[in-house]
């Protein structure tokens, strides 16, 4: 597998996971009562516990998104430019 293919893969992973994070954060911040009502059907949590769990999940997803999508994409972009410049 060459650098171009890997860079393209991580670019699309970054775009798709970034869109998921953006939609999830927007829905969670703009319609928290609706989202809590939907989730309450499946998980019997108090609203405070639900908000704490969601905050933790969004934070964890953001850390994983940055670590496993954005950083490898940037690293491959840098390496790809160096390889292209050298040769």
Number of C-alpha atoms within 10 A of each C-alpha: 5 7 13 12 10 16 19 14 13 21 19 14 17 20 13 13 19 18 12 13 16 13 12 13 16 12 13 18 11 10 11 15 13 12 14 18 11 11 13 14 9 8 10 10 14 11 14 9 11 17 15 11 13 16 14 12 12 15 13 12 16 16 12 13 17 16 12 14 21 19 14 17 22 14 12 19 19 12 14 17 12 11 11 9 8 7 6
